[in-house]
Amino acid sequence: NLSTIQGQKGADLAERFNIGFYFDLKLKNPAWMIHTGVIVKSTMGAKDLPVYSLNDASLDAAFEGGKVDRRLNYFNVPILIKHLFKNKFSLEAGPMLGLMNKSVDVFTQKVKEEDDLTYEIKIRDNYHPLDAGFVVGAGYRLMGGNGMNLGVRYYMGLVDITIDDATTNQYNRSLYFCVGIPIGKGKKEVKKENP
């Protein structure tokens, strides 16, 4: 995914990797289903933030002119209504809820061309543990039925993630590129054919 924090000064898009599992729960009309699951490793945040003081003169001097990578890790649960079209395309939309499990700022300073000086600081106390927002997306099944699928989703956080009311409101934003690999469905079909 490509994530950023709206309202955070100097925030650039950060490339992240996510992994999770999903369920497509079919409704009475086979063209409609509920898409849910858990994105177990879902990192949001932003990169190339300006360096701020660490209240340590030697650290501040070491990272002067460097960059900060903000990593906000969540367990995210999308609850989306999905519509399947006959041409194998799909559209989906709905809420997504997130529970933060880790948040860090990683300070980076170039020392040599091949080496970086890094320092990690925990920032979880600065953020609300819960996030919520809205997702819209589109997908395509590469094979018929329940085959592998590709998708793109946009997440717009609707909750100010910062605890400090004195700061500007900040919201998670993320563009996901998804590859879904179905597991288990084929085994059930084989059992039905060969009791």
N, C-alpha and C positions, 0 to 999 in steps of 0.2 A: 504494500500500500504506500501511498504518498500522503503524508500527514503534515499538518501545521496547526498552529494555535491562533485563532482569530483574536485580535486584541493584544497580542504579545508583540511588543516593539522589536523589530529586527528579525522576526521569525521567517525562516525559509523552509521550503518543502524538504522533509526528511524521508528517505527511502527506508522502509521497514519490511520485515518478513513476518507473516502470520501463519498460524496453523490451528486447525480445529476440526470439529466434526459437525455434521448437519443431518437433519431429517426432513424429508418431504412427506407431509401427512396429507393424503388425498382426501378431498371432500366428495360429496355425492356427485357433483358435476366433475367429471375427470379432467376438465380443462382448468380447474381451480384447485389450489392446494395451499397448505400452510407450510412455509419454509422456516425452520428453526434449528437450533443446535447451540453449540458453545464454541466461540473462538478462544481457545485456551491460552494461546500466546498471541496477544494483540497489543502491539506497541504503537502508541500515538506519540504526539509531541512535535518538536521542531528542531532544526539544526541551525548552526551559524548565528546563534544568539550572541549579543555582546557580553564580554566578560564583566563580572561584577566583583566587588570586594569579598574576600573570604575571611576578612578580619585577621589576617596573618600577613605581615609585611613581606616575608620571604616568598610565600605563595603568590601574593598579589604581583610581586616583581617578576616571578617566574612565568606567569600566564598573561602578563601585560601584552595586549595586541593579539591574543589568541581568540579562540571561539569556544562556545558552549553548546553541547548537544543535549537537549532535554528529552528524556525518555520516560514516558508515562505508560506503564504496563497495566493492562486491564484483562479481566475475563469478560468478554462481551457476548450477550445473548440477543440475537436478532429474532424478531417475531414478525415475519413478513407474509403478506398475502401474495401468492404468485399465480399468474395466469399463463398457461401454456397455449401457444398457437400451433396450428397444424404444420407450419413450416419449420418447426423445432426451435423457434425463438420464444423467449418468455420475458415478461415484465413483472417486477415485484416492488412492493413498497410496504412500509410499516415501521414500528418503533424498534430501537435497539437500546438495551440497558447494559451498563458496564459497572463492574466492581474493580476498583484499583487494587493491585497487589504489590506494586513496587513503583517508585518514582525516584529518578536520579538525574542530576546534572553532571555531565562528563566534560571537564575542562580539557582542552587540547591546545598544545603549543608546538609548533614545528621547531625542532632542535637541529636536525640535519635533514637532508633530502629523504633519507630512508627511515628516520626515527621521529617519533612524536613523544612529547612529555604529556602524560595524562594524569588527571586527578578526579576522583568520583566523590560526589557529596549527595547524601540522601535528602530529598526534598518533600517526602510524603506528607509531612505535617503542614505544608503550604496549600494542599489541595483536598477537596472533598473526596471521600472514598467512592461516591456514586456518581455516575454520569448517565445521561439519557438524551436521546436524540431521535432523529428520523432518517430512514434509509430509503433511497430509491435505486433501482438497478435494472439491468437487462442481462439476459443470458442466451446461450445457444447450446443445444445438445449435439455433440459430434456424431453420436450414433442414435438409432431409434430407441424407443422405450426408456430405460433407465440408464443410458450410457453416460460416459464421461461428458462433462459440461464445462463451458467457459463462461465467465461473467464479469461484469464491471458494476460496481456499486459506489454510490456517494453517500457519506455519512455527514450529517449536519447536527452537531451537538447543540442542544437547546438549554443546557444548564451551565451557569457560570461555574467553572471548575475551581476557581480560587477561593480560599477561605477568607483572605484579607479583603474586607469591603472597601478599603481605601484605594485599592488598585483598580485599574480599568477591568471591566468584565472580560473574561477570556473563555473561548469555546473551542472544543475539539472539532477539527475538520479533517476528513480523510477520504481519499479516493482508492478503492480496493480493486485489484485485478485478481480474479479468482479462477482456480482450477478445481473442479469437483470430481472426485473419483469414487463411484459408488461401491460399497462393499456389503456383502450379506444377501442382497436381493437375489443374485444368481444362485446361491446355495439353496434358498428356499424353493426356487423354481425347480431345481434339480431334484429335491426331495419329493416334490409333488409328482414329478414325472416318474420317479423310481421309488415307490413306497417300500 
